[in-house]
């Protein structure tokens, strides 16, 4: 099973590998909480923004989107159960060498800080801004990106261990579909914030 804690990366196979990849996919979705973008014009603006934004601008957008997603999650008892299980966790996000952040959860509240807090936390990373766009806008399947290593995880087995504690909910596709269904409000706010940043 794959883990990069000690420098070795042994590939998981079969049902175990599929389960691990599903957990990693869900952590990616929770880490970003990005809505499903239905407006093609907005999708093009998001692509331009993501390709050209400064780290500070990417950070501002990440905080905005996570804020909307977290508000939605807190209203659903199933999500509150997941948030209880995740309490105290910290996960990093990295986009190549261009941007990194740490997302932590305490008492149902997500907090985002720029930079990876320390080397002991799991980090989900993409190699480039274009890979990040493909993942955010769902142009490529997240599981496929994991298999082809376009999306990678350090401390992978830590994430898997955490995810196994609420795997019955991780398997619930409807639950995660509901999570991105708040796009109407989020799309408007994303568009407004990009306009404020001249995108």
PEQUI-V613605 format. One record per backbone hydrogen bond with DSSP energy under -1.0 kcal/mol. NH is the residue of the N-H (numbers start at 1). CO is the residue of the C=O. E is the energy in kcal/mol with one decimal. If there is no record, write none. Layout:
BEGIN
nh=NH co=CO e=E
nh=NH co=CO e=E
END
This chain:
BEGIN
nh=17 co=13 e=-1.5
nh=18 co=14 e=-2.1
nh=19 co=15 e=-2.4
nh=20 co=16 e=-2.5
nh=21 co=17 e=-2.5
nh=22 co=18 e=-2.1
nh=23 co=19 e=-2.1
nh=24 co=20 e=-2.4
nh=25 co=21 e=-2.4
nh=26 co=22 e=-2.5
nh=27 co=23 e=-2.3
nh=28 co=24 e=-2.2
nh=29 co=25 e=-2.4
nh=30 co=26 e=-2.6
nh=31 co=27 e=-2.9
nh=32 co=28 e=-1.7
nh=33 co=29 e=-3.1
nh=36 co=180 e=-1.3
nh=43 co=39 e=-2.3
nh=44 co=40 e=-2.0
nh=45 co=41 e=-1.7
nh=46 co=42 e=-2.7
nh=47 co=43 e=-2.1
nh=48 co=44 e=-2.2
nh=49 co=45 e=-2.8
nh=50 co=46 e=-2.9
nh=51 co=47 e=-2.1
nh=52 co=48 e=-1.5
nh=53 co=49 e=-2.8
nh=58 co=54 e=-2.5
nh=59 co=55 e=-2.3
nh=60 co=56 e=-2.0
nh=61 co=57 e=-2.1
nh=62 co=58 e=-2.5
nh=63 co=59 e=-2.4
nh=64 co=60 e=-1.9
nh=65 co=61 e=-2.5
nh=66 co=62 e=-2.4
nh=67 co=63 e=-2.0
nh=68 co=64 e=-1.7
nh=69 co=65 e=-2.2
nh=70 co=66 e=-2.8
nh=71 co=67 e=-1.8
nh=72 co=68 e=-1.6
nh=73 co=69 e=-2.4
nh=74 co=70 e=-2.1
nh=75 co=72 e=-1.2
nh=76 co=73 e=-1.6
nh=80 co=76 e=-2.4
nh=81 co=77 e=-1.6
nh=82 co=78 e=-1.6
nh=83 co=79 e=-2.9
nh=84 co=80 e=-2.1
nh=85 co=81 e=-1.8
nh=86 co=82 e=-2.0
nh=88 co=105 e=-3.4
nh=89 co=86 e=-2.5
nh=91 co=103 e=-2.5
nh=92 co=122 e=-3.3
nh=93 co=101 e=-2.6
nh=94 co=124 e=-1.9
nh=95 co=99 e=-3.0
nh=96 co=126 e=-3.1
nh=98 co=95 e=-1.8
nh=99 co=95 e=-1.3
nh=101 co=93 e=-2.2
nh=102 co=113 e=-2.8
nh=103 co=91 e=-3.0
nh=104 co=111 e=-2.6
nh=105 co=89 e=-1.8
nh=106 co=109 e=-2.2
nh=109 co=106 e=-1.5
nh=111 co=104 e=-2.5
nh=113 co=102 e=-2.3
nh=115 co=100 e=-3.0
nh=121 co=118 e=-1.2
nh=124 co=92 e=-2.7
nh=125 co=152 e=-2.5
nh=126 co=94 e=-2.2
nh=132 co=128 e=-1.7
nh=133 co=129 e=-2.4
nh=134 co=130 e=-2.5
nh=135 co=131 e=-1.9
nh=136 co=132 e=-2.9
nh=137 co=133 e=-2.8
nh=139 co=134 e=-2.0
nh=140 co=134 e=-1.5
nh=145 co=141 e=-2.2
nh=146 co=142 e=-2.1
nh=147 co=143 e=-2.5
nh=148 co=144 e=-2.5
nh=150 co=145 e=-2.2
nh=151 co=145 e=-1.9
nh=152 co=125 e=-2.8
nh=154 co=123 e=-2.3
nh=159 co=155 e=-1.5
nh=160 co=156 e=-2.4
nh=161 co=157 e=-2.4
nh=162 co=158 e=-2.3
nh=163 co=159 e=-2.8
nh=164 co=160 e=-2.2
nh=165 co=162 e=-1.1
nh=166 co=163 e=-1.6
nh=167 co=164 e=-1.1
nh=169 co=166 e=-1.1
nh=170 co=166 e=-1.8
nh=171 co=167 e=-1.9
nh=172 co=169 e=-1.3
nh=173 co=171 e=-1.3
nh=176 co=172 e=-1.4
nh=177 co=173 e=-2.5
nh=178 co=174 e=-2.4
nh=179 co=175 e=-1.2
nh=181 co=178 e=-1.3
nh=186 co=182 e=-1.8
nh=187 co=183 e=-3.8
nh=188 co=184 e=-1.3
nh=189 co=185 e=-1.9
nh=190 co=186 e=-3.0
nh=191 co=187 e=-2.5
nh=192 co=188 e=-2.2
nh=193 co=189 e=-2.6
nh=194 co=190 e=-2.4
nh=195 co=191 e=-2.0
nh=196 co=192 e=-2.0
nh=197 co=193 e=-1.3
nh=198 co=195 e=-1.8
nh=199 co=194 e=-2.9
END
